């Protein structure tokens, strides 16, 4: 397996070298190497700062006595031929829990190794909260999990693999959340990996519930806690999805409830040994086929059906939704008529933008509305007249929001696409990639992946750091996969750039359009926050890619006075009262690269 992995990585490097050139490849590899070293060092520092003290544990036990709710957790653990030392560590991690109201329900799946029965029998004799059933026939993981499920009497089910460990406060933190949110049906937390020597590494600091990210990869993973009655209602685990049975389970759970909560704390250590999926993407290759199958089943149940594509990264998928009907998309371009140098020579930005739309777009049912606040060159006017477009003269100079609103008022399409004139399309199916998301009634704004002319990231989503809107991974190489693949999958963000933003026209009107009090900056962030506050989720798709010629970084945007205006209007978001749900609080508030410090 390791040899196969090495050859796959070599093929990937050859592809990047051919596509980007040796210099770009070397910079990309350097960025990754530095990032990996820094991440390992930073996590050890983080562990020291966040380890529980004896005082913390004592305070937690006192806090438990004040709770009105004392939910019972049934920790289920299927077991099969695991090494004795890992099995004991897994069981002991449950027995060491600060929170005492639990039961450990174990199903041995007809293990052939004699030490399994000896160990499990021993633990049932020393702790009455431990229950064991010994299956007669080996039925694989879903069958064993269901056997363990039959033993449960708790209010919630917690899932534990037979070679992993819970942190001492895992059940305490879940019980604490349930006391704060008694409606909780599904709870997940952050996690890390632990090696054979007990060294912790590779933390996963996750976003709050991010459906589009979840449909790309099973990011919620460990620790997963689900209301028992809900698991029983959907029929438990399904053997046809063995390898990704947890993914299939949670895909069905989230269809039944919106009461989904995330605890941004490391509560689970995933054992990194050769036979574990934690050891690498090739440890259990059948799991990825099962994950694809689980997503396909989800699509069959969905209002927005489609297909699932596997990607070059095992365990990462692309869900393609079928576009309903053949809706008209109104592309609204605000232009100043600026001239720049492009690979094909000097020309008007607007002409370059429209030509790229006309020449590359595979989706053809669109109209182009050009909003002009100044005099366009004659060549640009000729481009507008020859394309499927028309001109709207803006009544106010230097007010982007007024121009967009005037263009939207003339639009005939069911969908609006706000587009800067300094962009150039580079993926032919960019409209389909955005449209398949924007058509979903729960989704607000859809953004794209924007790159500089020399191939570096300008936009893959906007996050809030200490009240400041910042571009994630600004200036990184376009091939950089981002934090746990966040740059190469559909992912929810609090805001997206208005340089390329799609939204249903009905929703745009419902939100009142662009706030004209933001003439230059932050009108896009304002629109996205309005959508989020109204209950919609915003999303970035990296499958719609454009070159952006003149955009500046968020650091330059901060120089305008409109930031203070934004903070006043959205104080709950920007003054720390409501944190960015898609950015984990354990990550840096200083830089927007998902680093720890």
C-alpha positions as CSV (number, residue, x, y, z in Angstrom):
1,X,0.0,0.0,0.0
2,X,2.8,2.4,0.9
3,X,4.5,1.8,-2.5
4,X,1.2,2.6,-4.3
5,X,0.8,5.8,-2.3
6,X,4.4,6.9,-3.2
7,X,3.7,6.4,-7.0
8,X,0.4,8.3,-6.7
9,X,2.2,11.2,-5.1
10,X,4.9,11.1,-7.8
11,X,2.2,11.2,-10.5
12,X,0.6,14.2,-8.8
13,X,3.9,16.1,-8.7
14,X,4.5,15.3,-12.4
15,X,1.0,16.7,-13.2
16,X,1.7,19.9,-11.2
17,X,5.1,20.4,-12.8
18,X,3.7,20.1,-16.3
19,X,0.8,22.4,-15.5
20,X,2.6,25.1,-13.4
21,X,6.3,24.9,-14.3
22,X,9.2,23.9,-12.1
23,X,9.5,27.3,-10.3
24,X,5.8,27.2,-9.2
25,X,6.1,23.6,-8.2
26,X,9.1,24.3,-6.0
27,X,7.3,27.2,-4.3
28,X,4.2,25.0,-3.8
29,X,6.3,22.2,-2.2
30,X,8.2,24.8,-0.1
31,X,4.9,26.2,1.2
32,X,3.6,22.8,2.1
33,X,6.8,21.7,3.8
34,X,6.9,24.9,5.9
35,X,3.2,24.7,6.7
36,X,3.5,21.0,7.8
37,X,6.5,21.7,10.1
38,X,4.8,24.8,11.6
39,X,1.5,22.9,12.1
40,X,3.3,20.1,14.0
41,X,5.2,22.5,16.2
42,X,2.1,24.7,16.8
43,X,0.0,21.7,17.9
44,X,2.4,20.7,20.6
45,X,2.3,24.2,21.9
46,X,-1.5,24.2,21.7
47,X,-1.6,20.9,23.7
48,X,0.4,22.4,26.5
49,X,-1.8,25.4,26.7
50,X,-5.1,23.5,26.6
51,X,-4.4,20.3,28.7
52,X,-6.9,19.8,31.6
53,X,-5.5,20.4,35.0
54,X,-6.6,18.7,38.2
55,X,-8.4,21.9,39.1
56,X,-10.3,21.8,35.8
57,X,-11.4,18.3,36.5
58,X,-12.5,19.1,40.0
59,X,-14.5,22.1,38.7
60,X,-16.2,20.0,36.1
61,X,-17.4,17.5,38.7
62,X,-18.8,20.4,40.8
63,X,-20.5,21.7,37.7
64,X,-22.2,18.4,37.0
65,X,-24.0,18.6,40.3
66,X,-25.7,21.8,39.2
67,X,-27.1,20.4,36.0
68,X,-30.8,19.8,35.6
69,X,-30.2,17.2,32.9
70,X,-28.1,14.1,33.4
71,X,-28.3,12.4,30.0
72,X,-27.1,8.8,29.8
73,X,-24.6,8.0,27.1
74,X,-24.4,4.5,25.5
75,X,-20.9,4.2,24.0
76,X,-21.1,1.5,21.4
77,X,-17.9,-0.3,20.3
78,X,-17.8,-3.1,17.7
79,X,-14.7,-5.3,18.3
80,X,-12.8,-7.7,16.0
81,X,-9.3,-9.2,16.6
82,X,-7.8,-5.9,17.8
83,X,-4.5,-6.0,19.7
84,X,-5.0,-6.3,23.5
85,X,-3.2,-3.1,24.4
86,X,-5.4,-1.0,22.1
87,X,-8.6,-2.6,23.2
88,X,-7.7,-2.0,26.9
89,X,-6.8,1.6,26.2
90,X,-10.1,2.2,24.4
91,X,-12.1,0.7,27.3
92,X,-10.1,2.5,29.9
93,X,-10.7,5.8,28.2
94,X,-14.4,5.3,28.8
95,X,-13.9,4.2,32.4
96,X,-11.8,7.4,33.1
97,X,-14.6,9.8,32.0
98,X,-15.3,12.7,34.3
99,X,-19.0,12.4,33.6
100,X,-20.2,9.1,35.2
101,X,-23.6,8.4,33.6
102,X,-22.6,6.1,30.8
103,X,-22.7,2.5,29.7
104,X,-20.2,0.8,27.3
105,X,-21.9,-1.6,24.9
106,X,-19.5,-3.9,23.2
107,X,-20.2,-6.4,20.4
108,X,-17.4,-8.8,19.6
109,X,-17.8,-9.8,16.0
110,X,-16.8,-13.5,16.4
111,X,-13.1,-12.7,17.0
112,X,-10.7,-15.6,16.4
113,X,-8.1,-14.3,18.9
114,X,-8.6,-15.7,22.4
115,X,-7.5,-12.6,24.3
116,X,-10.6,-10.7,23.1
117,X,-13.1,-12.8,25.1
118,X,-10.7,-12.8,28.1
119,X,-10.4,-9.0,28.2
120,X,-14.0,-8.3,27.6
121,X,-15.2,-10.7,30.2
122,X,-12.8,-9.3,32.7
123,X,-14.1,-5.7,32.2
124,X,-17.7,-6.8,32.7
125,X,-16.7,-8.3,36.0
126,X,-15.0,-5.1,37.3
127,X,-17.5,-2.5,36.0
128,X,-21.2,-3.1,35.8
129,X,-21.6,-0.3,33.3
130,X,-19.9,-2.4,30.7
131,X,-22.1,-4.8,28.6
132,X,-20.8,-7.3,26.1
133,X,-22.4,-9.5,23.5
134,X,-20.4,-12.2,21.7
135,X,-21.6,-12.7,18.1
136,X,-21.5,-16.3,16.8
137,X,-20.8,-15.4,13.2
138,X,-18.7,-12.6,11.8
139,X,-21.0,-10.0,10.3
140,X,-18.6,-7.1,9.7
141,X,-18.8,-3.7,11.3
142,X,-22.4,-2.6,10.7
143,X,-23.8,-5.9,11.9
144,X,-21.6,-5.7,15.0
145,X,-22.5,-2.1,15.6
146,X,-26.2,-3.0,15.5
147,X,-25.6,-5.8,17.9
148,X,-24.0,-3.3,20.3
149,X,-26.9,-1.0,19.7
150,X,-29.3,-3.7,20.9
151,X,-27.6,-3.5,24.3
152,X,-28.2,0.2,24.8
153,X,-30.5,1.9,27.3
154,X,-29.0,5.5,27.1
155,X,-30.5,8.7,25.8
156,X,-27.6,9.2,23.4
157,X,-25.3,6.9,21.4
158,X,-21.6,7.7,21.2
159,X,-19.5,5.9,18.6
160,X,-16.0,4.6,19.6
161,X,-13.7,2.4,17.5
162,X,-12.0,-0.5,19.2
163,X,-8.5,1.0,19.0
164,X,-9.2,4.7,19.6
165,X,-9.5,6.7,22.8
166,X,-11.9,9.3,24.2
167,X,-10.5,12.3,26.1
168,X,-11.3,12.3,29.8
169,X,-13.8,15.1,29.3
170,X,-15.5,13.8,26.1
171,X,-18.9,12.8,27.7
172,X,-18.8,15.8,30.1
173,X,-18.6,18.2,27.3
174,X,-21.4,16.5,25.4
175,X,-23.6,16.5,28.6
176,X,-22.8,20.1,29.1
177,X,-23.9,21.0,25.6
178,X,-27.1,19.0,26.1
179,X,-27.9,21.0,29.2
180,X,-27.5,24.2,27.2
181,X,-29.3,22.8,24.1
182,X,-31.8,20.0,25.2
183,X,-33.0,19.7,21.6
184,X,-29.6,18.4,20.4
185,X,-30.0,15.4,18.1
186,X,-26.5,15.2,16.6
187,X,-23.3,16.4,18.2
188,X,-19.8,16.2,16.8
189,X,-16.5,17.5,18.1
190,X,-12.9,18.1,17.0
191,X,-10.4,15.3,17.0
192,X,-6.7,14.4,16.5
193,X,-4.6,11.3,15.8
194,X,-2.5,9.4,18.3
195,X,0.4,7.1,17.4
196,X,1.6,3.9,19.1
197,X,3.7,5.8,21.5
198,X,0.9,8.1,22.6
199,X,2.1,11.1,20.7
200,X,-0.7,13.4,19.4
201,X,-0.7,15.0,16.0
202,X,-2.7,16.2,13.0
203,X,-5.6,17.9,14.8
204,X,-8.8,18.5,12.9
205,X,-10.4,21.8,14.1
206,X,-13.8,21.7,12.3
207,X,-16.4,24.2,11.3
208,X,-19.9,24.3,12.7
209,X,-22.4,22.4,10.6
210,X,-21.4,22.9,7.0
211,X,-23.6,20.7,4.7
212,X,-21.8,21.4,1.5
213,X,-18.5,20.4,3.1
214,X,-20.1,17.3,4.6
215,X,-21.3,16.2,1.1
216,X,-17.7,16.4,0.0
217,X,-16.1,14.5,2.8
218,X,-17.2,12.9,6.1
219,X,-15.6,15.8,8.1
220,X,-17.7,15.4,11.3
221,X,-16.2,12.0,11.9
222,X,-15.2,11.6,15.6
223,X,-16.6,12.1,18.2
224,X,-20.1,11.5,16.9
225,X,-23.0,11.5,19.4
226,X,-26.6,10.9,18.2
227,X,-29.9,10.8,20.0
228,X,-30.8,7.1,20.5
229,X,-34.4,7.4,19.4
230,X,-33.3,9.0,16.1
231,X,-30.9,6.1,15.3
232,X,-33.6,3.6,16.1
233,X,-36.0,5.6,13.9
234,X,-33.8,5.3,10.8
235,X,-33.0,1.7,11.4
236,X,-29.4,1.8,12.7
237,X,-26.4,0.9,10.6
238,X,-26.6,-0.6,7.1
239,X,-24.2,-3.4,6.1
240,X,-24.1,-2.5,2.4
241,X,-22.2,0.7,3.4
242,X,-19.5,-1.1,5.5
243,X,-16.4,1.0,5.5
244,X,-18.4,4.2,5.4
245,X,-21.3,3.0,7.6
246,X,-20.9,6.1,9.9
247,X,-21.1,8.4,6.9
248,X,-24.3,6.7,5.7
249,X,-25.7,6.8,9.2
250,X,-25.1,10.6,9.6
251,X,-26.3,11.4,6.1
252,X,-29.6,9.9,7.1
253,X,-29.6,11.5,10.5
254,X,-29.2,15.1,9.2
255,X,-32.1,14.6,6.9
256,X,-34.3,14.1,9.9
257,X,-33.2,17.0,12.1
258,X,-31.7,20.5,12.1
259,X,-30.6,20.2,15.7
260,X,-27.0,19.8,14.9
261,X,-24.3,21.0,17.2
262,X,-20.5,21.2,17.2
263,X,-18.2,21.2,20.2
264,X,-14.9,23.0,19.1
265,X,-12.8,20.9,21.4
266,X,-10.5,17.8,20.9
267,X,-12.6,15.0,22.4
268,X,-11.3,12.0,20.5
269,X,-7.9,10.5,19.6
270,X,-7.9,8.4,16.4
271,X,-5.3,5.6,16.6
272,X,-2.7,5.8,13.8
273,X,-1.6,2.3,13.2
274,X,-1.2,0.3,10.0
275,X,-4.6,-1.3,10.0
276,X,-6.4,1.9,10.9
277,X,-8.0,4.3,8.5
278,X,-6.2,7.0,10.4
279,X,-2.8,5.8,9.0
280,X,-3.6,7.0,5.5
281,X,-6.0,7.1,2.6
282,X,-5.0,3.7,1.4
283,X,-5.4,1.8,4.6
284,X,-9.0,0.8,3.8
285,X,-9.6,1.6,0.1
286,X,-13.0,-0.1,0.0
287,X,-14.3,2.6,2.4
288,X,-14.1,5.3,-0.3
289,X,-16.3,3.2,-2.7
290,X,-18.8,2.8,0.2
291,X,-18.7,6.5,0.8
292,X,-19.5,7.3,-2.8
293,X,-22.4,4.7,-2.6
294,X,-23.7,6.4,0.6
295,X,-23.7,9.8,-1.2
296,X,-25.5,8.3,-4.2
297,X,-28.2,7.0,-1.9
298,X,-28.5,10.4,-0.3
299,X,-29.0,12.0,-3.7
300,X,-31.8,9.5,-4.5
301,X,-33.6,10.7,-1.4
302,X,-32.9,14.4,-2.1
303,X,-35.1,17.0,-3.8
304,X,-32.0,17.9,-5.7
305,X,-30.8,14.7,-7.4
306,X,-27.6,14.2,-9.3
307,X,-24.5,12.1,-9.3
308,X,-21.3,11.6,-7.4
309,X,-17.8,11.9,-8.8
310,X,-14.7,10.6,-7.0
311,X,-11.7,13.0,-7.1
312,X,-8.0,12.5,-7.2
313,X,-8.0,12.7,-3.4
314,X,-9.4,9.5,-1.8
315,X,-12.3,10.2,0.5
316,X,-13.1,13.5,-1.2
317,X,-16.1,13.6,-3.5
318,X,-17.9,16.0,-5.8
319,X,-21.6,15.9,-5.6
320,X,-23.1,17.2,-8.9
321,X,-26.7,18.3,-8.6
322,X,-29.0,18.2,-11.7
323,X,-30.0,21.7,-12.7
324,X,-33.8,22.0,-12.5
325,X,-35.1,23.2,-15.8
326,X,-33.0,25.6,-18.0
327,X,-33.2,28.9,-16.1
328,X,-32.0,32.2,-17.4
329,X,-28.9,33.6,-15.6
330,X,-28.5,37.4,-15.6
331,X,-24.8,38.3,-15.5
332,X,-24.5,41.9,-14.1
333,X,-21.1,43.4,-14.8
334,X,-20.2,46.8,-13.3
335,X,-17.5,48.4,-15.5
336,X,-15.2,51.4,-15.5
337,X,-13.7,50.8,-18.9
338,X,-10.2,50.3,-17.5
339,X,-7.5,49.1,-19.9
340,X,-4.9,46.5,-18.7
341,X,-2.3,44.2,-20.1
342,X,-3.4,40.6,-20.7
343,X,-1.5,37.6,-22.2
344,X,-3.0,38.6,-25.5
345,X,-2.1,42.3,-25.3
346,X,-3.6,45.5,-23.9
347,X,-7.3,45.7,-24.0
348,X,-10.3,46.8,-22.1
349,X,-11.1,44.7,-19.0
350,X,-14.8,44.5,-19.9
351,X,-14.1,43.2,-23.4
352,X,-11.8,40.5,-22.0
353,X,-14.4,39.5,-19.5
354,X,-17.3,39.3,-22.0
355,X,-15.2,37.4,-24.5
356,X,-14.2,34.8,-22.0
357,X,-17.9,34.3,-21.1
358,X,-19.0,34.0,-24.7
359,X,-16.1,31.8,-25.8
360,X,-15.8,29.4,-22.8
361,X,-19.2,29.1,-21.1
362,X,-20.8,25.7,-21.7
363,X,-24.2,26.9,-20.2
364,X,-25.7,29.2,-22.8
365,X,-28.9,30.5,-21.3
366,X,-27.7,33.8,-20.0
367,X,-27.9,37.5,-20.6
368,X,-25.2,40.1,-19.8
369,X,-26.1,43.4,-18.3
370,X,-23.3,45.9,-18.3
371,X,-23.6,48.7,-15.8
372,X,-21.5,51.7,-16.9
373,X,-20.6,54.6,-14.6
374,X,-18.3,56.3,-17.1
375,X,-17.5,56.5,-20.8
376,X,-16.6,53.1,-22.2
377,X,-14.2,52.9,-25.2
378,X,-15.8,52.3,-28.6
379,X,-14.3,48.8,-28.8
380,X,-16.1,47.8,-25.5
381,X,-19.4,49.2,-26.9
382,X,-18.9,47.1,-30.0
383,X,-18.3,44.0,-27.8
384,X,-21.5,44.7,-25.9
385,X,-23.6,45.0,-29.0
386,X,-22.2,41.9,-30.6
387,X,-22.7,39.7,-27.5
388,X,-25.9,38.7,-25.8
389,X,-25.8,41.8,-23.6
390,X,-27.0,45.4,-23.1
391,X,-25.9,48.5,-21.4
392,X,-27.4,50.2,-18.3
393,X,-26.1,53.7,-17.6
394,X,-25.5,54.2,-13.8
395,X,-27.0,57.4,-12.4
396,X,-24.4,57.6,-9.6
397,X,-20.7,57.6,-10.2
398,X,-18.5,55.5,-7.9
399,X,-21.3,53.6,-6.2
400,X,-21.0,50.0,-7.0
401,X,-24.1,49.0,-5.0
402,X,-26.4,51.5,-6.8
403,X,-25.0,50.2,-10.2
404,X,-25.7,46.5,-9.3
405,X,-29.2,47.4,-8.0
406,X,-30.0,49.2,-11.2
407,X,-28.7,46.3,-13.3
408,X,-30.7,43.8,-11.2
409,X,-33.8,45.9,-11.8
410,X,-33.4,45.3,-15.5
411,X,-32.6,41.6,-15.2
412,X,-35.0,39.0,-16.6
413,X,-33.2,36.0,-15.2
414,X,-34.3,33.8,-12.3
415,X,-30.7,34.0,-11.1
416,X,-28.4,37.0,-10.8
417,X,-24.6,36.7,-11.2
418,X,-22.7,39.7,-9.9
419,X,-19.4,39.8,-11.8
420,X,-16.4,42.3,-11.8
421,X,-15.2,43.3,-15.2
422,X,-11.6,42.4,-14.2
423,X,-12.4,38.7,-14.3
424,X,-11.8,36.1,-16.9
425,X,-13.5,32.7,-17.0
426,X,-11.2,29.7,-17.1
427,X,-13.6,26.7,-16.3
428,X,-16.2,26.2,-19.0
429,X,-18.9,24.8,-16.6
430,X,-18.5,27.7,-14.2
431,X,-22.2,28.7,-14.5
432,X,-23.4,25.1,-14.0
433,X,-21.1,24.7,-11.0
434,X,-22.7,27.7,-9.3
435,X,-26.2,27.2,-10.5
436,X,-26.5,23.7,-9.1
437,X,-25.9,25.2,-5.7
438,X,-27.8,28.5,-6.0
439,X,-31.0,26.7,-7.1
440,X,-31.2,25.1,-3.6
441,X,-33.7,27.0,-1.5
442,X,-31.5,26.8,1.7
443,X,-28.5,28.4,0.0
444,X,-28.0,32.2,-0.2
445,X,-24.9,33.4,-2.0
446,X,-22.6,31.2,-4.1
447,X,-19.0,32.3,-4.7
448,X,-16.2,31.1,-6.9
449,X,-12.5,30.5,-6.7
450,X,-10.6,33.5,-8.0
451,X,-6.9,33.4,-9.0
452,X,-4.3,36.0,-9.9
453,X,-3.0,36.0,-13.4
454,X,0.1,34.1,-12.2
455,X,-1.9,31.4,-10.5
456,X,-2.2,32.4,-6.8
457,X,-5.3,32.4,-4.7
458,X,-7.3,35.6,-4.4
459,X,-10.6,34.2,-3.1
460,X,-11.7,30.9,-1.8
461,X,-14.0,32.3,0.9
462,X,-14.2,35.2,3.4
463,X,-13.8,34.6,7.1
464,X,-14.1,37.0,10.1
465,X,-11.0,37.5,12.2
466,X,-11.5,39.8,15.2
467,X,-14.3,41.5,13.3
468,X,-12.3,41.9,10.1
469,X,-13.5,40.2,6.9
470,X,-10.4,38.4,5.4
471,X,-9.8,36.2,2.4
472,X,-8.9,32.7,3.3
473,X,-5.5,31.5,1.9
474,X,-4.9,34.8,0.0
475,X,-1.6,34.5,-2.0
476,X,-1.3,30.7,-1.7
477,X,-0.6,28.6,-4.8
478,X,-3.8,27.6,-6.7
479,X,-2.9,23.9,-6.1
480,X,-2.9,24.4,-2.3
481,X,-5.6,22.1,-1.0
482,X,-6.3,24.3,2.0
483,X,-7.1,23.2,5.6
484,X,-8.3,19.6,5.4
485,X,-9.1,20.0,1.7
486,X,-11.3,23.1,2.2
487,X,-9.9,24.8,-1.0
488,X,-10.7,22.0,-3.3
489,X,-14.3,21.1,-2.3
490,X,-17.6,23.0,-2.0
491,X,-17.5,24.6,1.5
492,X,-19.7,27.0,3.4
493,X,-18.3,30.4,4.4
494,X,-20.0,33.3,6.1
495,X,-19.3,35.5,3.1
496,X,-18.1,35.4,-0.5
497,X,-16.7,38.1,-2.7
498,X,-19.0,40.1,-5.0
499,X,-16.4,39.8,-7.7
500,X,-18.3,36.6,-8.7
501,X,-21.5,36.0,-6.7
502,X,-24.6,34.1,-7.7
503,X,-28.0,34.4,-6.0
504,X,-31.6,33.7,-6.8
505,X,-33.2,37.0,-7.9
506,X,-36.1,36.4,-5.6
507,X,-33.7,36.2,-2.6
508,X,-31.7,39.2,-3.7
509,X,-34.9,41.2,-3.8
510,X,-36.1,39.8,-0.4
511,X,-32.8,41.0,1.2
512,X,-33.3,44.5,-0.3
513,X,-30.5,44.1,-2.8
514,X,-27.1,45.8,-2.3
515,X,-27.0,48.3,0.6
516,X,-26.3,51.5,-1.2
517,X,-24.6,52.9,2.0
518,X,-21.6,50.8,1.0
519,X,-20.6,52.4,-2.3
520,X,-17.2,50.8,-2.7
521,X,-16.3,48.2,-0.1
522,X,-18.0,45.5,2.0
523,X,-21.3,45.6,0.1
524,X,-20.7,41.9,-0.7
525,X,-20.0,41.0,2.9
526,X,-23.1,43.0,4.0
527,X,-25.3,41.1,1.5
528,X,-23.9,37.7,2.6
529,X,-24.4,38.5,6.3
530,X,-28.0,39.5,5.5
531,X,-28.5,36.2,3.8
532,X,-27.0,34.3,6.8
533,X,-29.1,36.2,9.3
534,X,-32.2,35.4,7.3
535,X,-31.4,31.6,7.7
536,X,-29.6,30.9,4.4
537,X,-26.1,29.4,4.1
538,X,-23.5,30.8,1.7
539,X,-21.0,28.5,-0.1
540,X,-17.9,28.7,-2.3
541,X,-17.3,26.3,-5.1
542,X,-13.7,25.8,-6.3
543,X,-15.1,24.2,-9.5
544,X,-16.0,27.7,-10.8
545,X,-12.6,29.3,-11.4
546,X,-11.8,32.7,-12.8
547,X,-8.7,34.9,-13.2
548,X,-9.1,38.2,-11.3
549,X,-6.7,40.9,-12.7
550,X,-6.9,43.9,-10.4
551,X,-8.5,42.8,-7.1
552,X,-6.6,43.7,-3.9
553,X,-6.3,41.8,-0.7
554,X,-8.6,42.2,2.3
555,X,-5.7,44.0,4.1
556,X,-6.1,46.9,1.6
557,X,-9.8,46.8,1.9
558,X,-9.5,47.6,5.6
559,X,-8.2,51.1,4.8
560,X,-11.7,52.3,3.8
561,X,-14.1,53.9,6.3
562,X,-16.8,51.5,5.4
563,X,-15.4,48.8,7.7
564,X,-16.5,50.7,10.8
565,X,-19.9,51.2,9.2
566,X,-20.1,47.4,8.6
567,X,-19.1,46.7,12.2
568,X,-21.8,49.0,13.4
569,X,-24.5,47.4,11.3
570,X,-23.4,43.8,12.0
571,X,-22.1,44.2,15.6
572,X,-23.2,40.7,16.6
573,X,-21.0,39.2,13.9
574,X,-18.1,41.7,13.9
575,X,-17.7,42.6,17.5
576,X,-17.3,39.1,18.8
577,X,-20.9,38.5,20.0
578,X,-21.4,35.9,17.3
579,X,-18.3,34.0,16.1
580,X,-17.9,32.9,12.5
581,X,-19.6,29.5,12.5
582,X,-17.3,28.2,9.7
583,X,-14.0,29.1,11.4
584,X,-13.0,27.1,14.4
585,X,-12.2,29.3,17.5
586,X,-9.0,27.2,18.2
587,X,-7.5,28.7,15.0
588,X,-5.6,31.9,14.7
589,X,-7.4,35.2,15.0
590,X,-4.4,36.9,13.4
591,X,-4.0,35.2,10.0
592,X,-6.6,33.8,7.6
593,X,-4.7,30.6,6.7
594,X,-6.3,28.3,9.3
595,X,-3.2,28.2,11.4
596,X,-3.2,27.8,15.2
597,X,-1.1,30.8,16.0
